[in-house]
């Protein structure tokens, strides 16, 4: 791995160098206190020192709404919408958001491949950047450090005067070729960035905790505060559920098939014909959301499907924290274990 030094004053020139090679998408300020990944039109507007973006880069591979095909009812024909896969460079991605993309790669490649998503994933370069954990980040608790480089072509690790540039792949080498403002740099000492927000148990134990938590009173306690708005689903970088609808125009001759994001916290998500709803209560929907992150897919892959970005808690309208939920379930699991261990042998039998 090659290492270089990028000074802060040279970042705009670095961004311009990237723009000459393809569309660059990077964090920008949004409002007074928020950030958003957008196409770069002015290199000076790129923000690399940020806590988190409102949405992850998921939105570029799985858009909130998209047209799948157009059709004619009179001619009984349809035309698929072509998906562009131009060269795109994602600059300033945090490690947890990169891990989220890798998890979505699994979801959309497993069994029946989702061609629209996979097409958009082609010709993408990823440049990561380190971050300082805030009150909501807990990615280390799910096995993702600030400096995790898996999936990246280049990684920028912040230091006092700029960034250490780690070139990780051949694609990364091609990207920086010709940019002469980089200096050779020795390997930096490992930075021990501290996380304030932590899950109590190692993430490997959480499927076992979930196994014993189906009937936990914690779900009803959380449901008393939850309003079922679905914000947690919308901002989660590993949520990928969507709904598909047909829209027929007023002439009843032509129409389109469109899809849009959906979420398991919405009341209509598990509704079926006949007025039945498989998850009618907020408690059951909260349980399903948590099990999707720490049980169902984890049983298959061995990894949690939560990346610890903290978005669901940071933007929750009811101040519900997924870390607090997991820690409450862990405490309950521990108490039950100690109670069983202390019980006389005849009671256990």
Residue pairs with C-beta under 8 A, 6 or more apart in sequence:
1 166
1 167
1 168
2 166
2 167
2 173
3 164
3 165
3 166
3 167
3 184
3 185
3 186
3 187
4 164
4 165
4 167
4 176
4 182
4 183
4 184
4 185
5 161
5 162
5 163
5 164
5 165
5 182
5 183
5 184
5 185
6 14
6 156
6 162
6 163
6 164
6 165
6 181
6 182
7 161
7 162
7 181
7 183
8 161
8 162
8 163
10 162
10 181
11 43
11 46
11 48
11 162
11 163
12 43
12 44
12 46
13 43
13 179
13 181
14 179
14 181
15 24
15 26
15 40
15 43
15 46
15 91
16 43
17 176
17 178
17 179
18 24
18 89
18 91
18 127
18 175
19 40
19 43
21 87
21 89
21 175
22 86
22 87
22 88
22 89
22 123
22 125
23 39
23 86
23 87
23 88
23 89
24 39
24 40
24 88
24 89
24 91
25 37
25 38
25 39
25 40
25 57
25 60
25 88
25 89
25 90
25 91
26 37
26 38
26 40
26 46
26 47
26 48
26 90
26 91
26 92
27 35
27 36
27 37
27 46
27 47
27 48
27 50
27 53
27 92
28 35
28 36
28 37
28 38
28 40
28 45
28 46
28 47
29 35
29 45
29 47
30 36
30 54
34 53
34 54
35 47
35 50
35 51
35 52
35 53
35 54
36 53
36 54
36 55
37 53
37 55
37 56
37 57
37 59
37 60
37 90
40 46
40 91
46 91
46 92
47 92
48 91
48 92
48 129
48 156
48 158
48 163
49 131
49 158
50 92
50 131
51 131
51 132
51 134
51 137
52 94
52 131
52 134
52 136
52 137
52 309
52 310
52 311
52 314
53 97
54 235
54 311
54 315
55 235
56 97
56 100
56 101
56 235
56 237
56 309
56 311
57 90
57 93
57 97
57 101
57 237
58 100
58 101
58 104
58 237
58 238
58 240
60 88
60 90
60 120
61 101
61 104
61 117
61 120
61 121
62 104
62 117
62 240
62 242
62 261
64 260
64 261
65 258
65 259
65 260
65 261
66 81
66 116
66 258
66 259
66 260
67 81
67 256
67 257
67 258
68 80
68 81
68 116
68 244
68 256
68 257
68 258
68 259
69 78
69 79
69 80
69 81
69 256
69 257
70 78
70 79
70 81
70 254
70 255
70 256
71 77
71 78
71 79
71 254
71 255
71 256
71 257
72 78
72 253
72 254
73 248
73 252
73 253
73 254
73 255
74 253
74 254
78 257
83 115
83 116
83 119
83 120
84 120
85 119
85 120
85 122
85 123
86 123
87 123
87 125
88 123
88 124
88 125
89 124
89 125
89 127
89 175
90 124
90 125
90 126
90 127
91 127
91 129
92 127
92 128
92 129
92 156
93 126
93 127
93 128
93 129
93 152
94 128
94 129
94 131
94 146
94 309
95 128
95 139
95 144
95 145
95 146
95 147
95 148
95 149
96 137
96 139
96 144
96 237
96 307
96 308
96 309
97 237
97 307
97 309
98 126
98 128
98 148
98 150
98 151
98 152
99 139
99 144
99 148
99 150
99 151
99 307
100 237
100 238
100 307
100 309
101 121
101 126
101 151
101 237
102 150
102 151
103 238
103 303
103 305
103 307
104 117
104 237
104 238
104 240
105 121
106 301
107 240
108 114
108 117
108 118
108 240
109 118
125 153
125 154
125 171
125 172
125 175
126 151
126 152
126 153
126 154
127 152
127 153
127 154
127 155
127 156
127 172
127 175
128 149
128 152
128 154
128 155
128 156
129 155
129 156
129 157
129 158
129 163
130 146
130 147
130 155
130 156
130 157
130 158
130 191
130 193
131 137
131 146
132 193
133 139
133 140
133 146
133 193
133 194
133 195
133 196
133 197
134 196
134 310
135 196
135 197
135 310
136 197
136 309
136 310
136 311
136 313
136 314
137 195
137 197
137 308
137 309
137 310
138 195
138 197
138 198
138 199
138 308
138 310
138 323
139 145
139 146
139 195
139 307
139 308
139 309
140 146
140 195
140 198
140 308
141 195
141 197
141 198
141 199
141 203
141 308
141 323
142 199
142 203
142 304
142 306
142 307
142 308
143 203
143 303
143 304
144 307
144 308
146 191
146 193
147 155
147 157
147 190
147 191
149 155
149 166
149 168
152 168
152 169
152 172
153 167
153 168
153 169
153 171
153 172
153 175
154 165
154 166
154 167
154 168
154 169
154 172
154 175
154 176
155 165
155 166
155 168
156 163
156 164
156 165
156 166
157 163
157 164
157 166
157 188
157 191
159 188
164 185
164 187
164 188
165 176
165 182
165 185
167 173
167 176
176 182
197 310
197 323
198 323
199 206
199 323
199 326
199 327
199 330
200 326
200 327
200 330
200 331
201 209
201 326
201 330
203 294
203 304
205 330
206 294
206 295
206 298
206 304
206 326
206 330
207 294
207 295
207 298
207 299
208 333
209 294
209 326
209 329
209 330
209 333
210 290
210 291
210 294
210 295
210 329
211 295
212 333
212 336
213 329
213 332
213 333
214 287
216 329
216 332
218 325
218 328
218 329
218 332
219 283
219 284
219 286
219 287
220 283
221 328
222 283
222 286
222 320
222 325
223 281
223 282
223 283
223 286
225 318
225 319
225 320
226 265
226 282
226 286
226 318
226 320
227 317
227 318
228 265
228 266
228 267
228 282
228 285
229 265
229 317
230 263
230 265
230 266
231 312
231 315
231 316
231 317
232 263
232 265
232 289
232 311
232 312
232 315
232 316
232 320
232 322
233 239
233 241
233 261
233 262
233 263
233 264
233 265
233 266
233 289
234 261
234 263
235 311
235 312
235 315
236 309
236 311
236 312
237 307
237 309
237 311
238 293
238 305
238 306
238 307
239 261
239 263
241 261
241 262
241 263
241 264
241 269
242 259
242 260
242 261
242 262
243 259
243 260
243 261
243 262
244 257
244 258
244 259
245 257
245 258
245 259
245 260
246 255
246 256
246 257
246 258
247 255
247 256
247 257
247 258
248 254
248 255
249 255
262 269
263 269
264 270
264 279
264 285
264 288
264 289
264 292
265 282
265 285
265 286
265 289
267 277
267 280
267 285
269 279
269 285
270 277
270 278
270 279
270 280
270 285
271 277
272 278
279 285
279 288
286 325
290 322
290 325
290 326
292 305
293 304
293 305
293 306
293 322
294 304
294 305
294 306
294 326
297 305
298 304
298 305
306 322
312 320
312 322
313 319
313 320
313 321
313 322
313 323
340 348
